């Protein structure tokens, strides 16, 4: 489901649309891929149940120095991990309170995500789950940079969860998060799907 929020995101949408076109055409910056950055996983500092997020800088449109890419990777991964952990992985299960799941979302995007809470969190299943274990957490960060600075990010992610309790199954949540810099990287839109793994 694709959602963006608020009139303030129009400029960011335009830049991310440009980035999506660049990625679709297979283009990248003239600096090439950051293989050293790609080799190092970045995840939450505190261990969550399961495995940490493996994050990689993907397509970069514009120039972004290596050290800036590494810093961006850490910052964006931290923001995405805050959502993943609060919405799906951490916390005492069974539980029904997911009120802190969207703290890294803009105000309007958080309101949309709360309406989509069955998709964007474990709210629909939380009271029937005893444990949640992440078995895959992968993030690819596509970047639009101008004047050596990242101005927009598309985070493509895959999350696989083993759920155990009254509900016993494996779910796969995957899609895209659209982020802009608003006193830290903040999600202003998303395109996410969730399904069971056979």
Steps between C-alpha positions, in 0.01 A plus 500: 500500500645833392455801725656842522388776729452875496569782252852546636610178337442610139860611450634188664270287284637666190856430602422143595317447173820610327695257715261218418548570131877495543481169687268352237744591228779336695698822530715596794735778595834547331662387824375146450368264764633513853616142541670562833182654636292216359714241675429633848158431651339780696230430754363594836753540777285305741440146384139430405360147478647342191761660279610860441422693184747465215503838324659589168524823305333426166462745212634849552393784271746784542827519688530379857837440664584162651497624860167675436358175363611311811342761728180502294482121511523504881242777538243354262544148639448633851175669394368193318601274790308717745184433299567129442580432865212699647247378243594134471794357693560631851266536796335256733263271312210439518422872470253733338676835546699613196464871569870575461539319166499809280723747682729538197203574269384850419177602671285434193682179405461371856125563481483299177712222647271476804209446261711227336611356835418142395761542227745740660525325839402181681194671649257249347688200641681628807258363758534150347879491473744386769825563311618674185839424346643681200671257264572752222551876525639655182506863391619659175532877511458688171612860527441828323784740577553862400813705571651205686204463737229234513160668456275198452512129567301198391551209737417165337466237770418136567400379845420136580344416838441169672187538713428250778210461738132459425606628157785289362627606160768688305421841352689702240468878503666680211481824309629854491524781752542858376706715734601863519719693741280665762715536811611146435388261227123469503259279305246705304362222280503125450415221261486179706359151458464219751437134440552153645799292400384155389 
